[in-house]
């Protein structure tokens, strides 16, 4: 199968953002008086929308989680955003896709303004036809909503969905793809635990960055 439209998640797929995210999660938990788990347990927060991560992993109420997300962003917007680096080989992958005429979009739960800044910082904006992220006010955070918004910005319709695939590293990407009725490829070089992507129903599994071009080209 060859897809014309390729959507990508950001954290754990394009960049290794673990240092910045984990530092800011710790900051938010400390500020809100919640216990701070061990470093490895904090990886659970990478992937879902912030408010959802705080609810699922810290047991916060929705209002508490939204407050914690705001505190997180106090630190993230200043220092955490660039405690981050592209995965080795990912720029070559993106460049190759464009050279082969693929249309690419970013679909991330990270606030859109942060996603644009990160891709700009690393010189990767030029590889994306559209960049879609979450909204700071919470209007657009769930992955299926973000995917559908990306599809809309690309000027596509339901009739194009058989020609779209999303590449992401967490179950949220796979579940979002299923809700939107598009194909999904789960990558295991990111932050998913073993078996997570298969359990979520990923159509394809990729274990290395270079495996993206092997599947998509």
Secondary structure, DSSP 4 states (H G I P E B T S, - for coil): ---SEEEE-SBTTTEE-HHHHHHHHHHHHHHHT-----TGGGGGGSSS-HHHHHHHHH---HHHHHHHHHHHHHHHTTTGGGS-EEPTTHHHHHHHHHHTT-EEEEEEEEEHHHHHHHHHHTT-GGG-SEEEEE-TTSSS-SHHHHHHHHHHHTT--GGGGGGEEEEESSHHHHHHHHHHT-EEEEESSSSPPTTHHHHHT-SEEE-STHHHHHHH-
